[in-house]
Amino acid sequence: MIEKAAEDGSTPKEGTRVFGFVAEGSWAEYLTAPNWLMAEIPDGVSDAQAACLPIAGGTALTAIEMSGPLAGRRVLITGAAGGVGRFACQFAALGDAKVVAISRRQGLSGQLIEDNIESADVFTSIAEAKANGPYDVILDSVGGDTLATALTALAPNGVCVNFGNSSRQPTTFDVRSARWPLHGIKCIWMGREPVASNYTPILERLIGLVKQGSLLAPIDVELPWTSVAEAAERLVEQRINGKIILKVA
């Protein structure tokens, strides 16, 4: 919520609910943020829903838009049970793509149905997914051997967008086996800096889709901030499907 608006009128008014992206200060009681990193939360959207969007939603939306037109194309998404993955599956479905998801966690098929994705194929490994390929678009957040194998599962003129390395392993691939001249690869990293010089339009698009019911915020659990140790344990043990919300206030 805006406690003090910018004197030049560039931010929403005091008392306005807002959400956004800051590189540091998530645990601060108050912080200063520029207007281009925030957007208003409309009535009908909860603070928890909005909190899911800036990083996970923004990363997924950016990756999808880097992939080009999706209608009728096969889109493979690794790490599909996480926050970015769940959003990416929804965006692919909204683009009329055929969604193929990879996750070792049980229950993803049912969760995707809850996300209004009726016909997704779900595999537990990149090897299984490759056997059912090829794919026009691959969105990868795992890196390592998963990314290396994914590159060999691209259809001619396919595009692979990598936006993470949860495996924390290097990726080695054979250019010849990947038929590299026929493919494109792009990489984005949503870390300390946003992916756009003005992030507000992206935030407004995301919150607008949630408002109209086209995009669902995949909240796994909401906990008080005093339960941060429990939240961290769940994350380390990969027991979070979607996003975990910590309530500071």
Secondary structure, 3 states (H helix, E strand, C coil): CCCCCCCCCCCCCCCCCEEECCCCCCCCCCCCCCHHHEEECCCCCCHHHHHCHHHHHHHHHHHHHHCCCCCCCEEEECCCCEHHHHHHHHHHHHCCCEEEEECCCCCHHHHHHHCCCCCCEEECCHHHHHHCCCEEEEEECCCHHHHHHHHCCEEEEEEEEECCCCCCCCCCCCCCCCCHHHCEEEECCCCCCCCCCCCHHHHHHHHHHHHHCCCCCCEEEEEEHHHHHHHHHHHHCCCCCEEEEEECC
